[in-house]
């Protein structure tokens, strides 16, 4: 941003409503993703008359005649008043008040400005015991030593100064958006394979078959109802789980119910309920025989899903290059059980769940990278050092690309923003004013009561600390916004100033630029959660890692939908006849393509019975003893009767009564 002229009172930068939103979001010379109906006011910093007097006295020290002239000139200038605004200096900060006539600066009494209102301690109130065992390194000694150096630097008394410095923001010129070689004829399954490749299905098939054998060896008896699965059946199994999130029923067995109003013919045709249950029991992603126990060398809390995390983490990062504005925030997975990694989050809509940190695109909601909370560290870290570790791990690989990262108060701290700025990354977010490094002059106990729209600022290079009052008192730190700039959006109510609505006739509360940037760009994770929570994948279970498996399958579906939507410019795939291709259409089409023409054992048996109904004995169908335990006759069940038998047909894998049920069933 160009240097501001101190002689001007303020510059109005009112945006045009005819400007396209996309151009405004991607342009280099305009604010980041700010609505076009915001009115901008640039408030140049000007020293107060008392400070000017002090400077002139210092310059003219030793010259009595110049000193007296300076005092006289200062007194003459002090009697002049500006028509629309005046400025004061309080701890190197600006104050802005809103009145019925517009923006006005007023003086605060010294007692009220330095009044002690809150009794904050110097320690952070966001201490946490979160552990990320899926990071490449556990200790990061160099990172923590750098953090300590930055922490000591920002706590020095002369670190913060007046908000009159020009900030430097490098333009974002890196390529961004979907990265693939798919043509115009690509369909939903092709985009899903970018995130969830066939090699992952093959790994699931291999480990599921191995785990089924492991269970049989451990129990000492074979499972007569299990046979090895293959990649076609595994795709169909995942496709059925996707459809269960669209057509939701209380229990998965109801999809195979005989009631025509409840049962699903497509599920019955794809595979039997027993086969689906067996796949649920034996589904696995790791080798249980080589899994290290807790306390052993190489123990990993996420061992059960480590292959999934490694493969999906790489595909999510490669399929879509990050845009300029990114969001770091947490999301929660709601489990149906009691697991040790479950965390209580009172400020979130889902107060108790499995926590995942996410790095998402602020505009599209595409998720680039995730980190999972898995338990408590043996050596507890301070919340500030932990947030430093989380953010740097999520932003690894973005160094020097001049991205703008927006995060919440758990992460934002002065040392972290300094570290990111040295890495070529800009950041913005609210923070806890009691954290080390935040300006002492801007802490609530020194600021006192603020009016709506009033704010103070301090600056150190690109670092700008702000405290303002919006709906409540907000403290934030940023490296991507100039001080002294406010934006006023459209008001939510009209009325006279005498009605007690702060005199805001047709105007909203003015917000400093850091707060406005945060409000407009801190939506990436929320947008991703909205797309993901619309349709769940998988069913509740007693195994904690299953929730993460279906979470990442669902996340790959959302990312694939974002890639398809941006790659095709909103146009649907070939063969779609609807007016608008929504996420629901994407999921249904993907599930149908995953299932394809696959038919499980029951479908193939019925086809064989229909082809060879004339002579079942010729094709090996014969009545013989099936087991020692009697089971219901399939033919009698189809007629609404209940008879049990130990005999049946092994080719069809059904129990049948001795008598006419064998021939009647095969007809």
LINJO-V42854 format. One record per residue. N is the residue number from 1. RES is the residue in one small letter. OMEGA is omega in degrees with one decimal (NA if undefined). BURIAL is + if it has 9 or more other C-alpha atoms within 8 Angstrom, else -. Layout:
N:RES:OMEGA:BURIAL ; N:RES:OMEGA:BURIAL
This chain:
1:x:-178.9:- ; 2:x:179.3:- ; 3:x:-178.5:- ; 4:x:176.3:- ; 5:x:-176.2:- ; 6:x:-179.9:- ; 7:x:-179.5:- ; 8:x:178.6:- ; 9:x:170.8:- ; 10:x:179.5:- ; 11:x:179.6:- ; 12:x:177.9:- ; 13:x:-175.7:- ; 14:x:-177.6:- ; 15:x:-180.0:+ ; 16:x:-179.7:- ; 17:x:179.6:- ; 18:x:-179.1:- ; 19:x:-179.6:+ ; 20:x:-178.1:- ; 21:x:-178.3:+ ; 22:x:179.2:- ; 23:x:179.7:- ; 24:x:-178.2:+ ; 25:x:-172.1:+ ; 26:x:-178.2:- ; 27:x:-177.8:- ; 28:x:-174.2:- ; 29:x:-176.8:- ; 30:x:176.6:- ; 31:x:-173.0:+ ; 32:x:170.9:+ ; 33:x:-179.8:+ ; 34:x:179.3:+ ; 35:x:-174.6:- ; 36:x:-177.9:+ ; 37:x:178.8:+ ; 38:x:175.5:+ ; 39:x:-174.3:+ ; 40:x:175.1:+ ; 41:x:177.0:+ ; 42:x:-176.3:+ ; 43:x:180.0:+ ; 44:x:179.6:+ ; 45:x:176.4:+ ; 46:x:-177.7:- ; 47:x:177.9:+ ; 48:x:-177.1:+ ; 49:x:179.7:+ ; 50:x:178.2:- ; 51:x:176.5:- ; 52:x:179.5:+ ; 53:x:179.9:+ ; 54:x:-179.6:- ; 55:x:-179.4:- ; 56:x:177.0:+ ; 57:x:178.5:+ ; 58:x:-179.0:- ; 59:x:-175.9:- ; 60:x:-179.1:+ ; 61:x:-178.9:- ; 62:x:178.0:- ; 63:x:-172.8:- ; 64:x:-176.9:- ; 65:x:177.4:- ; 66:x:-179.6:- ; 67:x:179.2:+ ; 68:x:177.5:- ; 69:x:179.5:- ; 70:x:179.4:+ ; 71:x:178.9:+ ; 72:x:178.9:- ; 73:x:179.0:- ; 74:x:178.8:+ ; 75:x:178.9:- ; 76:x:179.5:- ; 77:x:-179.0:- ; 78:x:179.8:- ; 79:x:-179.4:- ; 80:x:177.4:- ; 81:x:177.2:- ; 82:x:-177.8:- ; 83:x:-172.9:- ; 84:x:-177.1:- ; 85:x:172.4:+ ; 86:x:-171.8:+ ; 87:x:171.9:+ ; 88:x:178.6:+ ; 89:x:177.9:+ ; 90:x:-178.3:- ; 91:x:-178.8:- ; 92:x:-172.8:+ ; 93:x:174.0:+ ; 94:x:175.2:+ ; 95:x:177.9:+ ; 96:x:175.3:+ ; 97:x:177.6:+ ; 98:x:176.7:+ ; 99:x:-179.1:+ ; 100:x:-179.1:+ ; 101:x:179.2:- ; 102:x:-178.5:- ; 103:x:-177.7:+ ; 104:x:175.8:+ ; 105:x:179.0:+ ; 106:x:179.5:+ ; 107:x:172.9:- ; 108:x:172.2:- ; 109:x:-174.6:- ; 110:x:-179.1:- ; 111:x:-178.9:- ; 112:x:-178.9:+ ; 113:x:-178.1:+ ; 114:x:178.9:+ ; 115:x:179.2:+ ; 116:x:-177.9:+ ; 117:x:-178.8:- ; 118:x:179.7:- ; 119:x:-175.2:- ; 120:x:173.9:- ; 121:x:-177.9:- ; 122:x:179.2:- ; 123:x:-178.0:- ; 124:x:178.9:+ ; 125:x:-177.5:- ; 126:x:178.4:- ; 127:x:-176.2:- ; 128:x:177.9:- ; 129:x:-176.0:+ ; 130:x:178.5:+ ; 131:x:177.0:+ ; 132:x:-177.6:+ ; 133:x:-179.8:+ ; 134:x:173.5:- ; 135:x:-176.5:- ; 136:x:-179.7:- ; 137:x:-177.6:- ; 138:x:-171.1:- ; 139:x:-176.9:- ; 140:x:-177.9:- ; 141:x:-179.8:- ; 142:x:-179.3:- ; 143:x:-177.7:- ; 144:x:176.0:+ ; 145:x:175.1:- ; 146:x:178.8:- ; 147:x:179.9:+ ; 148:x:179.1:- ; 149:x:179.3:- ; 150:x:179.9:+ ; 151:x:178.1:+ ; 152:x:-179.3:- ; 153:x:-174.6:- ; 154:x:178.6:+ ; 155:x:177.9:+ ; 156:x:-175.0:- ; 157:x:-176.7:- ; 158:x:-179.0:- ; 159:x:-176.5:+ ; 160:x:179.8:+ ; 161:x:-176.6:+ ; 162:x:-179.0:+ ; 163:x:-179.5:+ ; 164:x:-178.3:- ; 165:x:178.3:- ; 166:x:179.7:+ ; 167:x:-179.1:+ ; 168:x:179.3:- ; 169:x:179.1:- ; 170:x:-179.8:- ; 171:x:177.9:- ; 172:x:-176.4:+ ; 173:x:-178.0:- ; 174:x:175.5:- ; 175:x:-179.2:- ; 176:x:177.7:- ; 177:x:-177.6:+ ; 178:x:179.4:+ ; 179:x:178.6:- ; 180:x:-179.5:- ; 181:x:179.7:- ; 182:x:-179.8:- ; 183:x:-178.9:- ; 184:x:-179.2:- ; 185:x:179.6:- ; 186:x:-178.7:+ ; 187:x:-173.8:- ; 188:x:-179.3:+ ; 189:x:178.2:+ ; 190:x:178.3:+ ; 191:x:177.7:+ ; 192:x:178.9:+ ; 193:x:174.9:+ ; 194:x:-177.9:+ ; 195:x:-177.1:+ ; 196:x:-171.2:+ ; 197:x:179.1:+ ; 198:x:179.1:- ; 199:x:177.2:- ; 200:x:173.4:+ ; 201:x:179.0:+ ; 202:x:177.1:+ ; 203:x:178.0:+ ; 204:x:179.0:+ ; 205:x:-178.0:+ ; 206:x:-177.0:- ; 207:x:176.3:+ ; 208:x:177.3:+ ; 209:x:178.7:+ ; 210:x:-179.0:+ ; 211:x:176.3:+ ; 212:x:176.5:+ ; 213:x:178.5:- ; 214:x:178.6:+ ; 215:x:-179.6:- ; 216:x:177.4:+ ; 217:x:-179.3:+ ; 218:x:-179.8:- ; 219:x:179.2:- ; 220:x:177.4:- ; 221:x:-177.3:- ; 222:x:178.4:- ; 223:x:-177.1:- ; 224:x:-176.8:- ; 225:x:179.0:- ; 226:x:169.4:- ; 227:x:-174.4:- ; 228:x:178.5:- ; 229:x:178.0:+ ; 230:x:-173.5:- ; 231:x:178.6:+ ; 232:x:179.0:- ; 233:x:179.5:+ ; 234:x:175.8:+ ; 235:x:178.9:+ ; 236:x:177.8:+ ; 237:x:177.7:+ ; 238:x:177.7:+ ; 239:x:177.3:+ ; 240:x:177.5:+ ; 241:x:175.5:+ ; 242:x:179.8:+ ; 243:x:177.6:+ ; 244:x:176.8:+ ; 245:x:178.1:+ ; 246:x:176.5:+ ; 247:x:-171.2:- ; 248:x:175.3:- ; 249:x:-176.0:- ; 250:x:-177.2:- ; 251:x:-175.3:- ; 252:x:176.8:- ; 253:x:-179.1:- ; 254:x:177.8:+ ; 255:x:178.9:+ ; 256:x:-179.6:+ ; 257:x:179.2:+ ; 258:x:177.6:- ; 259:x:-175.7:- ; 260:x:-179.4:- ; 261:x:-178.1:- ; 262:x:-177.0:+ ; 263:x:-178.7:+ ; 264:x:-177.3:+ ; 265:x:179.2:- ; 266:x:177.1:- ; 267:x:-179.4:+ ; 268:x:-179.7:+ ; 269:x:-175.4:+ ; 270:x:178.8:+ ; 271:x:-179.4:+ ; 272:x:177.7:+ ; 273:x:179.1:+ ; 274:x:179.3:- ; 275:x:177.6:+ ; 276:x:178.7:+ ; 277:x:178.6:- ; 278:x:176.1:+ ; 279:x:175.8:+ ; 280:x:-177.7:- ; 281:x:-171.3:- ; 282:x:-179.6:+ ; 283:x:-177.5:+ ; 284:x:-178.4:+ ; 285:x:-176.0:+ ; 286:x:178.3:+ ; 287:x:-176.7:+ ; 288:x:-176.8:- ; 289:x:-179.0:- ; 290:x:-178.5:- ; 291:x:178.8:+ ; 292:x:178.8:+ ; 293:x:-179.3:- ; 294:x:-176.8:- ; 295:x:178.4:- ; 296:x:178.1:- ; 297:x:-179.4:- ; 298:x:179.3:- ; 299:x:-179.6:+ ; 300:x:179.5:+ ; 301:x:179.7:- ; 302:x:-177.5:+ ; 303:x:-175.1:+ ; 304:x:179.7:+ ; 305:x:-177.8:+ ; 306:x:177.0:+ ; 307:x:178.1:+ ; 308:x:-179.1:+ ; 309:x:-178.1:- ; 310:x:-175.1:- ; 311:x:-179.1:+ ; 312:x:177.0:+ ; 313:x:178.8:+ ; 314:x:-177.6:- ; 315:x:178.5:+ ; 316:x:-178.8:+ ; 317:x:-175.4:+ ; 318:x:-173.0:- ; 319:x:-175.3:+ ; 320:x:177.7:+ ; 321:x:-174.1:+ ; 322:x:172.9:+ ; 323:x:-174.6:+ ; 324:x:-174.5:- ; 325:x:-178.8:+ ; 326:x:-178.4:+ ; 327:x:172.6:+ ; 328:x:-179.1:+ ; 329:x:-178.1:+ ; 330:x:170.5:+ ; 331:x:-175.7:+ ; 332:x:176.1:+ ; 333:x:-177.2:+ ; 334:x:178.3:- ; 335:x:174.7:+ ; 336:x:-179.1:- ; 337:x:-179.8:- ; 338:x:-178.8:- ; 339:x:-178.2:- ; 340:x:178.9:- ; 341:x:-178.4:+ ; 342:x:-176.5:+ ; 343:x:178.7:- ; 344:x:-177.7:- ; 345:x:-173.0:+ ; 346:x:-177.1:- ; 347:x:-177.5:- ; 348:x:175.9:- ; 349:x:173.8:- ; 350:x:-169.4:- ; 351:x:-178.2:+ ; 352:x:-178.9:+ ; 353:x:176.8:+ ; 354:x:-172.0:+ ; 355:x:176.4:+ ; 356:x:173.3:+ ; 357:x:-174.6:+ ; 358:x:170.1:+ ; 359:x:-173.2:+ ; 360:x:175.5:+ ; 361:x:-176.0:+ ; 362:x:-175.4:+ ; 363:x:-174.3:- ; 364:x:-175.9:- ; 365:x:178.7:+ ; 366:x:179.7:+ ; 367:x:-178.3:+ ; 368:x:-173.4:+ ; 369:x:-179.4:+ ; 370:x:171.3:+ ; 371:x:-172.4:+ ; 372:x:171.9:+ ; 373:x:-175.6:+ ; 374:x:178.7:+ ; 375:x:-173.3:+ ; 376:x:175.9:- ; 377:x:175.6:+ ; 378:x:174.2:- ; 379:x:-175.9:- ; 380:x:176.7:- ; 381:x:173.9:+ ; 382:x:-177.3:- ; 383:x:-179.6:+ ; 384:x:178.3:+ ; 385:x:178.0:+ ; 386:x:178.8:+ ; 387:x:176.3:+ ; 388:x:-179.4:+ ; 389:x:-178.2:+ ; 390:x:-176.5:+ ; 391:x:-179.4:+ ; 392:x:177.7:- ; 393:x:178.0:- ; 394:x:-177.4:+ ; 395:x:179.9:+ ; 396:x:-177.2:- ; 397:x:179.0:- ; 398:x:-174.4:+ ; 399:x:176.3:+ ; 400:x:-178.2:- ; 401:x:174.4:+ ; 402:x:172.8:+ ; 403:x:175.8:+ ; 404:x:-175.3:+ ; 405:x:179.4:+ ; 406:x:-175.3:+ ; 407:x:-175.7:+ ; 408:x:-171.2:+ ; 409:x:178.6:+ ; 410:x:-176.2:+ ; 411:x:-166.6:+ ; 412:x:174.2:+ ; 413:x:-178.3:+ ; 414:x:177.6:+ ; 415:x:-180.0:+ ; 416:x:179.8:+ ; 417:x:173.7:+ ; 418:x:179.3:+ ; 419:x:179.1:+ ; 420:x:179.8:+ ; 421:x:176.4:+ ; 422:x:176.7:- ; 423:x:-179.8:- ; 424:x:-179.6:+ ; 425:x:177.7:+ ; 426:x:-174.9:+ ; 427:x:179.9:+ ; 428:x:177.1:+ ; 429:x:174.4:+ ; 430:x:-177.8:+ ; 431:x:174.1:+ ; 432:x:-176.9:+ ; 433:x:178.9:+ ; 434:x:179.1:+ ; 435:x:180.0:+ ; 436:x:179.3:+ ; 437:x:178.8:+ ; 438:x:-174.5:+ ; 439:x:179.0:+ ; 440:x:-178.1:- ; 441:x:-177.4:- ; 442:x:178.5:+ ; 443:x:-173.4:+ ; 444:x:-178.6:+ ; 445:x:179.2:+ ; 446:x:-177.4:+ ; 447:x:-176.5:+ ; 448:x:-176.2:+ ; 449:x:179.4:- ; 450:x:174.0:+ ; 451:x:177.7:- ; 452:x:-179.6:+ ; 453:x:-179.7:+ ; 454:x:-179.2:+ ; 455:x:171.9:+ ; 456:x:179.1:+ ; 457:x:169.1:+ ; 458:x:-173.5:+ ; 459:x:170.3:+ ; 460:x:-175.5:+ ; 461:x:177.2:- ; 462:x:179.9:+ ; 463:x:178.1:+ ; 464:x:176.4:+ ; 465:x:-174.9:+ ; 466:x:168.0:+ ; 467:x:-175.6:+ ; 468:x:176.4:+ ; 469:x:173.6:+ ; 470:x:168.5:+ ; 471:x:175.2:- ; 472:x:179.5:- ; 473:x:-178.1:+ ; 474:x:173.6:+ ; 475:x:-178.5:+ ; 476:x:178.0:+ ; 477:x:-177.5:+ ; 478:x:173.0:+ ; 479:x:-176.5:+ ; 480:x:-179.1:+ ; 481:x:-179.7:+ ; 482:x:177.3:+ ; 483:x:173.6:+ ; 484:x:179.3:+ ; 485:x:178.6:+ ; 486:x:175.5:+ ; 487:x:-179.7:+ ; 488:x:177.4:+ ; 489:x:178.3:+ ; 490:x:-178.9:+ ; 491:x:-179.6:+ ; 492:x:-179.3:- ; 493:x:177.4:- ; 494:x:178.7:- ; 495:x:179.4:+ ; 496:x:177.1:+ ; 497:x:179.6:+ ; 498:x:-179.2:- ; 499:x:178.3:- ; 500:x:179.5:- ; 501:x:173.7:+ ; 502:x:177.5:- ; 503:x:-178.5:+ ; 504:x:-178.8:+ ; 505:x:178.8:+ ; 506:x:-179.9:+ ; 507:x:173.0:+ ; 508:x:178.6:+ ; 509:x:178.1:+ ; 510:x:-178.7:+ ; 511:x:174.7:+ ; 512:x:-176.6:+ ; 513:x:178.3:+ ; 514:x:-179.5:+ ; 515:x:179.6:+ ; 516:x:176.1:+ ; 517:x:179.7:+ ; 518:x:-177.9:+ ; 519:x:-177.2:- ; 520:x:-173.9:+ ; 521:x:179.1:+ ; 522:x:-176.2:+ ; 523:x:-175.0:+ ; 524:x:-179.2:+ ; 525:x:178.7:+ ; 526:x:178.0:- ; 527:x:177.1:+ ; 528:x:178.0:+ ; 529:x:178.5:+ ; 530:x:178.3:- ; 531:x:-176.8:+ ; 532:x:-175.8:+ ; 533:x:179.1:- ; 534:x:-176.6:- ; 535:x:179.3:- ; 536:x:176.4:+ ; 537:x:179.6:+ ; 538:x:-178.2:+ ; 539:x:176.1:- ; 540:x:-178.3:- ; 541:x:-178.0:- ; 542:x:-178.2:- ; 543:x:-173.6:- ; 544:x:-174.3:+ ; 545:x:176.9:- ; 546:x:179.1:- ; 547:x:177.3:+ ; 548:x:176.8:+ ; 549:x:-178.6:+ ; 550:x:174.5:+ ; 551:x:-178.7:+ ; 552:x:173.4:+ ; 553:x:178.5:+ ; 554:x:178.8:+ ; 555:x:176.4:+ ; 556:x:176.9:+ ; 557:x:179.5:+ ; 558:x:179.5:+ ; 559:x:178.1:+ ; 560:x:177.7:+ ; 561:x:177.7:+ ; 562:x:179.2:+ ; 563:x:178.3:+ ; 564:x:-177.4:+ ; 565:x:-179.5:+ ; 566:x:-179.9:+ ; 567:x:-176.6:- ; 568:x:178.4:+ ; 569:x:179.7:- ; 570:x:179.3:- ; 571:x:-177.2:- ; 572:x:175.9:+ ; 573:x:-179.8:+ ; 574:x:179.5:- ; 575:x:178.8:- ; 576:x:-173.9:- ; 577:x:-178.1:- ; 578:x:179.9:- ; 579:x:-176.9:- ; 580:x:-178.5:- ; 581:x:-176.7:+ ; 582:x:178.0:- ; 583:x:178.1:- ; 584:x:176.9:- ; 585:x:178.9:- ; 586:x:-178.1:+ ; 587:x:179.6:+ ; 588:x:-179.6:+ ; 589:x:178.5:+ ; 590:x:179.4:+ ; 591:x:179.0:+ ; 592:x:179.7:+ ; 593:x:174.6:- ; 594:x:179.3:+ ; 595:x:-180.0:+ ; 596:x:179.0:- ; 597:x:-177.9:- ; 598:x:173.7:+ ; 599:x:-178.4:+ ; 600:x:-175.6:+ ; 601:x:-176.0:- ; 602:x:179.7:+ ; 603:x:179.5:+ ; 604:x:178.4:+ ; 605:x:180.0:+ ; 606:x:177.7:- ; 607:x:179.1:- ; 608:x:179.6:- ; 609:x:-179.4:+ ; 610:x:-178.7:+ ; 611:x:-172.7:- ; 612:x:-178.1:+ ; 613:x:-176.4:+ ; 614:x:-177.4:- ; 615:x:-178.1:- ; 616:x:-178.0:+ ; 617:x:-178.2:- ; 618:x:-176.9:- ; 619:x:173.0:- ; 620:x:178.5:- ; 621:x:178.6:+ ; 622:x:-179.9:+ ; 623:x:-179.5:+ ; 624:x:-176.6:- ; 625:x:-176.4:- ; 626:x:-176.3:+ ; 627:x:177.2:- ; 628:x:-179.0:- ; 629:x:-178.8:- ; 630:x:177.8:+ ; 631:x:-175.3:- ; 632:x:177.3:+ ; 633:x:-177.9:+ ; 634:x:-178.8:+ ; 635:x:177.6:+ ; 636:x:178.2:+ ; 637:x:178.6:+ ; 638:x:179.3:- ; 639:x:179.2:- ; 640:x:179.0:- ; 641:x:179.6:- ; 642:x:173.7:- ; 643:x:-179.2:+ ; 644:x:-177.9:+ ; 645:x:174.7:+ ; 646:x:-179.3:+ ; 647:x:177.5:+ ; 648:x:-179.3:+ ; 649:x:-179.1:+ ; 650:x:177.2:+ ; 651:x:179.2:- ; 652:x:-179.9:- ; 653:x:178.3:- ; 654:x:174.0:+ ; 655:x:-178.2:+ ; 656:x:177.4:+ ; 657:x:174.4:+ ; 658:x:-176.7:+ ; 659:x:-175.4:- ; 660:x:-177.4:- ; 661:x:-178.8:+ ; 662:x:-178.8:+ ; 663:x:-180.0:- ; 664:x:-180.0:- ; 665:x:-177.0:- ; 666:x:173.8:+ ; 667:x:NA:-
